Amino acid sequence: MNAVQLKMALVALGITVPQAAEMSGVSQETISQIEAGRRAPDQASVDRLRRTLEAAGIEFFNEKGRVGVICRGGPVGEGGAAIAVEDLTSENDE
């Protein structure tokens, strides 16, 4: 999970950094720093955050040079929706 995928997952699920922190037990400061790409966090925090987001319906992918997320739950809709980084626009990126 990279910084862009984290941002995408939070948007896809419609959750905020404080909500992600509460759900995962990872501090808001750590999540914000990961999201901004300013910090190389300890692997345990990344793993805990990733597991939490996956349990909420997010699948992370990195295939053929494309990275993104697939949302199998949350407000994105039934059946999931995938947004690759290069496909982000002002309409689908908050």
N, C-alpha and C positions, 0 to 999 in steps of 0.2 A: 504494500500500500504506500503510494507516494502522496505528496501534499495535494496535488490536483485531484487524485482519487478520493482523498478524505473530504475535500470541499464538495465534490460531486455527490458523495454518499450522504453528507449532511443535507444538501439541497434536495436530493431525491426522496429522502425520508421526511423532509420537512422539520428537521430538528436543529436546535441551536447548539453552540459549543457548550453552554451550561447544561443543557439537557444531555448531551453526549457524555459530559463529565460525570453527571449523576448516574447515568446508566452504566458506565464502564468502570468507574472508580479511578479514572485517570484525571489529573487536575485540569481545570480550565486553562491554566497558563501553559501546561504542556501541550494540550490539544491546539491551542492558538498558535504556539510556536511551531508545531509540526505543520499546521495548515499554511502558515506563512513561509515555510521552508527555512526558518531561521535556526532550527535546532535539529540536531541528530539525536533523537530520544533513545533511551535505553530500550532494548528489544522487548523486554517484558511489558512495557507500556504500549508499544505498538501492537504486540500480540493481543493484549487485553482489549484494546480499542477495536482492533480488526475483528476479533471474535464477537464483540458486542454488536458491531454493525452487521456482521454476517447473520447473527441470530435475529436481527431486525429485518432481514430480507435482502441484504446487499450481497452481490457477488462481484468480486474484483477480477478484472481480466487484463492480461498483457499478452496479446497475440499478434504476430506478424507486424510488430512495431507499433501497434495501436494499444493504448491503455485506456481504461474506463471502468465503469461500473454498470451492473445490471441490477435493477431494483425489482425484487419479487414481492414486495409489499409496500406499505406506506402510501402516500398520496399520489404517487405516479400513476397508479392504475392497475387493474387486474391483468395478470399475465406478464407483468414486468415490462420494463423499458430500458433500453441500453442507450447510453450517450458516450460516444468516444470523445476524447479530449479535443481532437481537431474539429469535431462537429458542434462544439459549444458555440452558442450565439447569445446575443443580448436577450433573446426571448426565452432561452432554456437555462440560463445561468443567472442566479440571483446575486 
